[in-house]
Amino acid sequence: MKSSARSILCLGMLSFSAIAWSAGSSSNRRGFLRDANKAAVIIGTASVTGGGVLNKIYQPLPNSLTGQVHVITGASSGLGLESAKRLAAAGATVVMTTRTAAKADVAKSQVQEYLEERSITNSQDNIYVLTLDMDDLATVRSFPDRYSKLLGSRKIDVLMNNIGTISMTREITKDNFEKTFQSNHLGPFLLTAGLYPQMNRNGARIVNVASLAHQFAKVIKTGERGLDMENLNGELSYGLEGWEAYGNTKLENILFTRELQRRANDAGLSWLTVVALHPGVVGTDLWNHTVVAKGGKKNSVQSFTSSLFYKNVLSNEEGANTQIMLASSDISGIGKGRYYDEFGKVVDLDPFARDEKKARELWEVSENLSSCKFNVQ
């Protein structure tokens, strides 16, 4: 995708911002427009073509993952489903998670069809699906036992925390947490803690799908970039039609990645590699929960910008590249605790995304809120 097209997309997103801005109160317009402009610039320019290692579809070599177990959350569509297809094609035993049993059957069939189209027959019986609803922590807590009943004592080589959601309005789950916070951070934190004893001590990876949207995160009282520990549930602010909360959770993904790797390093656990990544701006189902997906009336500004957006984002095949690479490439080339972009390159994070004090605090709060003790040993 050419940078000029990205610039057009950026202008389109600014149009969206202007529409939303005009609907707000005059006292809030200046601050909203400032934040909306920031959001539009990030979304519109996040995937400008740059020199990276992944300039085409990344496919692990056939049979290179034979004997490995890869658990992929949110695998009913989008990046999770695409990851399951290509990792299974390389010989991995894949355990996909979906919210419902109906989605499980469809997802499994899609992976099997993908393999059949490529005449890959030896992996057909290595595709499994378990239900997992991050909006219901009871299903997260039960997942490790259900995994054991499915695969017995087989250890997990890769856990891919891929689930990501956004809600335009603040919603509360049955566990009494804000939905985006629970689905994108608290649930994956609890799941990782639960599956940690089942990770392969001869070498395991945890791949956390974050986002460049972590740059939206800010401390409400000061306006400074960073994680607001007083606004984890969106009680103080839930702005940018959900993007503020989404950005907070993506920063949480990064801080969780760094803190888990730090604890593993301090414990001398050389077998564990934890990484985070930005997949690029991808046309996944995530956007169905945002204003972008609402096409609007024919020939309207909203319809125009929505069309532009979907024509200029990455495909699922392109967007899944980095997480597949991190899950399957030679471990010696993976930087522990690092953050990667959509081209498979290591990116140096801003100081607020490397805040060790906030990372420790988030870990402790997450343990308390999820009623679990995550012992890294």
Residue pairs with C-beta under 8 A, 6 or more apart in sequence:
1 47
1 48
1 49
1 312
1 314
2 49
3 45
3 48
3 49
5 312
6 44
6 45
6 47
6 48
6 312
7 44
7 45
8 308
8 312
9 43
9 44
9 308
9 309
9 312
10 40
10 41
10 43
10 44
10 45
11 44
12 44
12 304
12 305
12 308
12 309
13 39
13 40
13 43
13 44
13 305
13 309
14 36
14 37
14 40
15 301
15 302
15 304
15 305
16 36
16 40
16 291
16 292
16 302
16 305
17 32
17 33
17 36
17 37
17 39
17 40
18 33
19 301
19 302
20 32
20 36
20 241
20 291
21 29
21 32
21 33
21 36
24 32
32 239
32 240
35 216
35 239
35 240
35 244
36 240
38 215
38 216
39 216
39 240
39 243
42 212
42 213
42 215
42 216
43 213
43 281
46 212
46 278
46 280
46 281
46 342
47 280
47 281
47 313
47 314
47 342
50 341
50 343
50 345
51 343
51 345
52 341
52 342
52 343
52 344
52 345
53 325
53 343
53 344
53 345
54 321
54 322
54 325
54 342
54 343
54 344
55 343
57 317
57 318
57 321
58 86
58 321
58 322
58 324
58 325
58 344
59 86
59 89
59 90
59 324
60 86
60 87
60 89
60 90
60 324
60 328
60 329
61 90
62 89
62 90
62 91
62 120
63 90
63 91
64 90
64 91
64 328
65 87
65 90
65 91
65 92
65 328
66 90
66 91
66 92
67 91
67 93
68 91
68 92
68 93
68 157
68 158
69 92
69 93
69 95
69 151
69 154
69 155
69 156
69 157
69 158
69 200
70 84
70 87
70 92
70 93
70 94
70 95
70 156
70 157
70 158
70 160
70 327
71 95
71 97
71 147
71 156
71 158
71 159
71 160
71 195
72 80
72 83
72 84
72 87
72 94
72 95
72 96
72 97
72 160
72 162
73 80
73 97
73 132
73 134
73 160
73 161
73 162
73 163
73 188
73 191
74 80
74 97
74 98
74 162
74 163
74 164
75 81
75 83
75 84
75 94
75 96
75 97
75 98
75 107
75 129
75 162
76 96
76 98
76 99
76 103
76 104
76 106
76 107
77 107
77 284
77 285
78 282
78 284
78 285
78 286
78 316
78 319
79 162
79 209
79 279
79 282
79 284
79 316
79 319
79 320
79 323
80 96
80 160
80 162
80 163
81 96
81 107
81 110
81 111
81 316
82 316
82 317
82 319
82 320
82 324
83 160
83 162
83 320
83 323
83 324
83 327
84 94
84 96
84 107
84 111
84 127
85 110
85 111
85 114
85 115
86 320
86 324
87 94
87 158
87 324
87 327
87 328
88 94
88 111
88 114
88 115
88 120
88 123
88 126
88 127
89 114
89 115
89 118
89 120
89 123
90 328
91 122
91 123
91 126
92 123
92 126
92 157
92 158
92 328
93 126
93 128
93 151
93 154
94 111
94 126
94 127
94 128
95 128
95 129
95 130
95 147
95 150
95 151
96 104
96 107
96 108
96 111
96 127
96 128
96 129
96 130
97 129
97 130
97 131
97 132
97 143
97 163
98 104
98 107
98 129
98 131
98 132
99 131
99 132
99 133
100 131
101 131
104 129
104 130
104 131
105 129
107 129
108 127
108 128
108 129
111 127
112 124
112 127
115 121
115 123
115 124
116 124
128 150
128 151
130 143
130 146
130 147
130 150
131 139
132 139
132 140
132 143
132 191
133 139
133 140
134 140
134 163
134 165
134 182
134 183
134 184
134 187
134 188
134 191
135 173
135 174
135 175
135 179
135 182
135 183
135 187
136 173
136 174
136 175
137 175
137 182
137 186
137 187
137 190
137 370
140 187
140 190
140 191
140 194
141 190
141 194
143 191
143 194
143 195
144 194
144 195
144 197
144 198
147 156
147 195
147 198
148 198
155 198
155 199
155 200
155 201
155 202
155 204
156 195
156 198
156 199
156 200
156 204
157 200
157 203
157 204
157 205
158 204
158 205
158 206
158 207
158 327
158 328
159 191
159 192
159 195
159 199
159 204
159 205
159 206
159 207
160 207
160 209
160 323
160 327
161 188
161 191
161 192
161 206
161 207
161 208
161 209
161 253
162 207
162 209
162 323
163 183
163 184
163 187
163 188
164 183
164 184
164 209
164 211
164 246
164 249
164 250
164 286
165 179
165 180
165 183
165 184
165 286
165 289
166 180
166 242
166 243
166 245
166 246
166 286
166 289
166 290
167 179
167 180
167 242
167 245
167 289
168 241
168 242
168 289
168 290
168 291
169 238
169 242
170 178
170 179
170 234
170 238
170 245
171 178
171 179
172 178
172 179
173 179
173 182
173 183
175 182
177 186
177 233
177 369
178 232
178 233
178 234
178 238
178 245
180 234
180 242
180 245
180 246
180 248
180 249
181 232
181 233
181 234
181 245
181 248
181 249
181 252
183 249
184 246
184 249
184 250
184 252
184 253
185 249
185 252
185 253
185 256
185 366
186 366
186 369
186 370
188 208
188 253
188 256
189 256
189 366
189 370
189 374
190 366
190 370
190 372
192 206
192 260
192 374
193 367
193 370
193 372
193 373
193 374
194 372
196 374
196 376
199 206
199 272
200 271
201 271
202 271
203 271
203 331
204 271
204 272
204 273
205 272
205 273
205 274
205 275
205 326
205 327
205 331
205 334
206 257
206 260
206 272
206 273
206 274
206 275
207 275
207 276
207 277
207 323
207 326
207 327
208 253
208 254
208 256
208 257
208 274
208 275
208 276
208 277
209 253
209 276
209 277
209 279
209 323
210 250
210 251
210 253
210 254
210 257
210 276
210 277
210 278
210 339
211 246
211 247
211 250
211 253
211 278
211 279
212 250
212 278
212 341
213 243
213 246
213 247
213 250
214 247
214 250
214 251
214 253
214 254
214 353
215 225
215 247
215 350
216 240
216 243
216 244
216 246
216 247
216 248
216 250
217 225
217 226
217 227
217 228
217 244
217 247
217 248
217 250
217 251
217 352
218 224
218 225
218 226
218 228
218 244
219 225
219 226
219 227
219 228
220 228
220 230
220 231
220 236
220 237
221 228
221 230
224 352
225 350
225 352
226 251
226 352
226 355
226 358
227 248
227 251
227 252
227 255
227 352
227 355
227 358
227 362
228 236
228 248
229 358
229 361
229 362
229 365
230 236
231 237
231 248
232 248
232 365
234 244
234 245
237 244
238 244
238 245
240 247
241 290
241 291
242 289
242 290
243 290
251 352
251 353
252 362
253 276
254 276
254 339
254 349
254 353
255 353
255 355
255 358
255 359
255 362
256 359
256 362
256 363
256 366
257 274
257 275
257 276
257 337
257 339
258 276
258 337
258 354
258 356
258 359
259 356
259 359
259 360
259 362
259 363
260 272
260 274
260 376
261 272
261 273
261 274
261 336
261 337
262 337
262 356
262 359
263 376
264 272
264 274
264 376
265 336
265 337
267 376
267 377
269 376
269 377
273 331
273 334
273 336
274 336
274 337
275 326
275 334
275 335
275 336
275 337
275 338
275 339
275 340
276 338
276 339
276 340
277 322
277 323
277 326
277 339
277 340
277 341
277 342
278 322
278 339
278 340
278 341
278 342
278 347
279 314
279 319
279 320
279 321
279 322
279 323
279 342
280 313
280 314
280 318
280 319
280 322
280 341
280 342
281 313
281 314
282 313
282 314
282 315
282 316
282 318
282 319
283 309
283 310
283 313
283 314
283 315
283 316
284 316
284 319
287 293
287 309
291 302
292 305
292 306
292 309
293 306
294 302
294 306
295 302
295 303
295 306
295 307
296 302
296 303
296 306
297 303
314 342
318 342
319 342
321 342
321 344
322 340
322 341
322 342
322 343
322 344
325 344
326 334
326 340
326 344
335 346
338 346
339 346
339 347
339 349
339 353
340 346
340 347
341 347
363 374
366 374
367 373
367 374
